[in-house]
Amino acid sequence: MIQIKQTKEFQVWFASLTTREQVKLEARLERIKNFEHFGDAKGIGGGLAELRWANGWRVYFVRERDYYFVVNRGT
């Protein structure tokens, strides 16, 4: 099982989303945690990678030891 930690900036952005948007994002993070299935994701260099959505969302993350850190978001 993958462990995911979220930055404060990500948590603030997440709280600003609608309930429907939060559910979509939570489902994606749960698939990563439970099944190690990242879906549409791409490494962008320097250890940084992004999760991508068709609506243009980007959520950036890095891996450090046994944890993945959701570090930022972009819309």
C-alpha positions in Angstrom: 0.0 0.0 0.0 1.3 3.4 -0.9 1.2 6.2 1.7 0.3 9.7 0.5 1.0 12.9 2.4 -0.5 16.2 1.4 1.0 19.7 1.6 -1.0 22.5 3.3 -1.3 24.2 -0.1 -2.9 21.1 -1.6 -5.3 20.8 1.3 -6.4 24.4 1.0 -7.0 23.9 -2.8 -8.8 20.6 -2.1 -11.2 22.3 0.4 -12.1 24.9 -2.2 -13.4 22.3 -4.7 -17.0 21.3 -5.0 -18.1 18.0 -3.3 -18.2 16.3 -6.7 -14.7 17.4 -7.6 -13.4 16.3 -4.2 -15.0 12.8 -4.7 -13.2 12.5 -8.1 -9.9 13.5 -6.7 -10.3 11.3 -3.6 -11.1 8.3 -5.8 -8.0 8.8 -7.8 -5.8 9.1 -4.7 -7.5 5.9 -3.3 -6.7 4.0 -6.4 -3.0 5.1 -6.1 -2.9 4.1 -2.4 -4.7 0.8 -2.7 -3.7 -0.5 -6.1 -0.7 1.6 -7.1 -2.6 2.6 -10.2 -1.7 6.2 -11.1 -3.8 6.5 -14.3 -2.7 9.3 -16.6 0.5 10.4 -14.9 3.8 11.7 -16.4 7.3 12.3 -15.0 8.3 15.9 -15.7 11.9 15.8 -14.4 13.8 16.2 -11.2 11.8 13.5 -9.4 8.6 15.5 -10.0 5.6 13.9 -11.7 2.0 15.0 -12.4 -1.4 13.4 -12.3 -3.4 14.6 -15.2 -7.1 14.9 -15.8 -9.0 15.6 -19.0 -10.5 18.8 -17.6 -7.0 20.3 -17.3 -6.3 19.6 -13.6 -2.7 18.8 -12.7 -1.7 17.5 -9.3 2.1 17.3 -8.8 3.8 14.8 -6.6 7.2 13.5 -5.6 8.3 10.2 -4.2 10.5 10.1 -1.2 11.3 6.7 0.3 8.0 4.9 1.0 5.8 8.0 0.7 4.4 10.0 -2.1 3.9 13.6 -1.4 1.2 15.6 -3.1 3.0 18.8 -3.3 1.0 21.1 -5.5 -1.9 21.5 -7.8 -2.5 23.4 -11.0 -5.7 24.0 -12.8 
